[in-house]
């Protein structure tokens, strides 16, 4: 490398975030930002880092896709036998991070995760492309396999088996919803004096908004 990693830096100067800019409701504020992100035509604007931990606090993180949000929280879908799902069953506390570099924005969410209803999982599963449905059946997510051919063979078998037939929702697949206790909106600013405004849920269900030092 000709450039030292320590020399890689970017100046953030697209805008700021003031308290007066915020909606009192963090979900409406997220909806506003997310609409602006979608309008900017970014690649996979719903991609987010999901951080989980074992019962003993050993962390892991990966990118998943947000598939819905409302006043109840942020929803994603996965294999219930995967590493992330096993960790969520043992320790339901998790964190999400959205990073939209082009608009110099980040959103951090922490809270408790629970499974969505089977009806919600069914509705989303049936909306997926057939290939994705078959993939959910073919994959034993996070388990060790000898080679890729095992996956390809299983997918071919399932493709033949369900030719012209509806594909059922696998019992090991479905959704989770993270109900936030805190949501932080971050806007990059010059000289690393970024704007950080955090909503924290109060006992009465209202939200406290505080500015954090960068």
C-alpha positions in Angstrom: 0.0 0.0 0.0 1.2 3.5 -0.9 -1.0 5.2 1.6 -1.0 4.6 5.3 -4.3 3.6 6.8 -3.8 6.2 9.4 -3.8 8.9 6.7 -7.2 7.9 5.3 -9.7 10.5 6.4 -12.7 12.4 5.1 -14.1 15.8 5.9 -17.8 15.8 6.8 -19.5 18.9 5.6 -22.9 18.1 4.0 -25.0 19.5 6.8 -25.8 19.6 10.5 -28.5 18.4 12.8 -30.1 20.7 15.3 -32.6 19.9 18.1 -35.1 22.1 16.2 -34.7 19.7 13.2 -35.9 16.7 15.1 -39.4 15.2 15.3 -40.4 14.5 18.9 -41.1 10.9 17.8 -37.9 9.0 16.8 -39.8 6.7 14.5 -41.0 9.7 12.5 -37.5 11.1 12.5 -36.2 7.8 11.2 -38.9 7.7 8.6 -37.9 11.2 7.4 -34.2 10.3 7.2 -34.9 6.9 5.6 -37.1 8.6 2.9 -34.2 11.0 2.1 -31.8 8.0 1.9 -34.1 6.1 -0.5 -34.5 9.3 -2.6 -30.7 9.5 -2.8 -30.8 6.1 -4.6 -28.1 4.5 -2.4 -27.4 0.8 -2.8 -29.3 -1.2 -0.2 -30.4 1.7 2.0 -32.0 -0.8 4.4 -28.7 -2.6 5.1 -27.8 -2.5 8.8 -25.3 -4.0 11.2 -27.0 -6.3 13.8 -24.9 -6.9 16.9 -25.8 -9.7 19.2 -24.0 -11.4 22.1 -24.0 -14.7 23.9 -25.4 -15.1 27.4 -21.8 -14.6 28.6 -21.4 -11.4 26.6 -19.3 -12.6 23.7 -20.3 -10.3 20.8 -20.8 -10.9 17.1 -22.1 -8.7 14.3 -23.2 -9.0 10.7 -25.1 -7.1 8.0 -28.8 -7.9 7.7 -31.7 -6.1 5.9 -34.4 -4.0 7.6 -37.7 -5.2 6.3 -40.1 -2.9 8.2 -40.4 -0.4 11.0 -43.2 1.2 13.0 -43.9 2.3 16.5 -43.3 -1.3 17.7 -39.7 -1.4 16.4 -37.4 -2.5 13.6 -38.1 -5.9 11.9 -35.7 -8.3 10.1 -35.9 -12.0 9.1 -33.5 -14.9 9.5 -33.1 -18.6 10.2 -34.0 -19.4 13.8 -31.2 -21.9 14.0 -28.5 -19.4 12.9 -25.8 -18.0 15.3 -27.6 -14.7 15.6 -30.9 -16.4 16.4 -29.3 -18.7 19.0 -27.7 -15.7 20.6 -30.9 -13.7 20.6 -32.7 -16.6 22.3 -30.1 -16.7 25.0 -29.7 -12.9 25.3 -32.4 -10.8 23.7 -30.6 -7.5 23.9 -29.1 -6.3 20.6 -28.0 -3.2 18.6 -28.5 -2.0 15.1 -26.3 0.4 13.1 -27.3 2.1 9.9 -24.5 3.9 8.1 -25.2 6.0 5.0 -21.8 7.4 4.0 -23.1 9.5 1.0 -25.2 11.6 3.3 -22.7 11.4 6.2 -25.3 9.9 8.5 -25.5 7.1 11.0 -28.3 5.8 13.2 -27.7 3.6 16.2 -30.5 1.6 17.9 -30.4 -0.5 21.1 -33.2 -2.5 22.6 -34.7 -5.8 23.2 -35.6 -8.3 20.5 -38.5 -10.7 20.3 -40.0 -12.9 17.5 -42.7 -11.5 15.3 -45.9 -13.5 14.9 -46.0 -16.5 12.7 -48.6 -14.7 10.6 -46.1 -11.8 10.0 -43.4 -14.3 9.0 -45.7 -16.1 6.7 -46.8 -12.9 5.0 -43.2 -11.8 4.4 -42.0 -15.2 3.3 -44.6 -15.5 0.7 -43.7 -12.1 -0.7 -40.1 -13.2 -1.3 -38.8 -14.4 -4.7 -39.1 -18.1 -5.2 -35.4 -18.5 -5.3 -35.1 -16.9 -1.8 -37.8 -19.1 -0.5 -36.0 -22.2 -1.7 -32.8 -20.9 -0.3 -34.3 -20.6 3.1 -35.3 -24.3 2.9 -31.9 -25.4 1.5 -29.7 -23.7 4.0 -28.9 -24.8 7.6 -27.5 -21.3 8.3 -24.3 -21.0 10.3 -23.7 -24.8 10.3 -20.4 -26.2 8.8 -20.8 -27.9 5.4 -18.1 -29.8 3.4 -18.5 -27.7 0.2 -20.8 -25.5 -2.0 -21.9 -28.5 -4.0 -24.0 -29.7 -1.0 -26.0 -26.4 -1.2 -26.4 -26.6 -5.0 -27.5 -30.2 -4.9 -30.1 -29.5 -2.1 -31.4 -26.4 -4.0 -31.8 -28.5 -7.2 -33.7 -31.2 -5.3 -36.1 -28.6 -3.7 -36.6 -26.8 -7.0 -37.8 -30.1 -8.5 -39.9 -31.0 -5.5 -41.8 -27.7 -5.4 -42.1 -27.2 -9.2 -45.5 -25.6 -9.6 -46.3 -25.9 -5.9 -46.5 -23.2 -3.2 -43.4 -23.3 -0.9 -44.3 -23.6 2.8 -42.8 -21.3 5.4 -40.0 -23.4 7.1 -40.6 -23.9 10.8 -37.0 -22.8 11.4 -37.4 -19.4 9.7 -39.1 -16.1 10.6 -38.8 -12.6 11.9 -37.6 -10.6 14.8 -38.5 -7.2 16.0 -36.1 -4.9 18.0 -38.1 -2.6 20.3 -35.8 0.4 20.9 -34.9 1.8 24.3 -32.5 4.3 22.7 -32.1 5.7 19.1 -29.2 8.0 18.2 -29.1 10.1 15.1 -25.5 11.1 14.0 -24.7 13.7 11.4 -21.1 14.2 10.3 -19.7 17.7 10.8 -16.3 19.4 10.1 -13.4 18.9 12.5 -15.0 15.7 13.8 -17.4 17.9 15.9 -20.3 15.7 14.8 -23.9 16.1 15.8 -25.2 13.3 18.0 -28.8 13.5 19.2 -30.2 10.6 21.2 -33.7 9.6 22.1 -34.2 7.5 25.2 -37.5 5.9 26.1 -38.9 7.0 29.4 -40.9 4.9 31.9 -44.1 6.6 30.8 -43.4 5.8 27.1 -42.3 9.3 26.1 -38.9 10.1 24.6 -36.1 12.2 26.2 -33.9 13.9 23.6 -30.3 14.7 24.6 -27.3 16.0 22.7 -24.1 13.9 23.1 -20.6 15.2 22.8 -18.8 13.7 19.7 
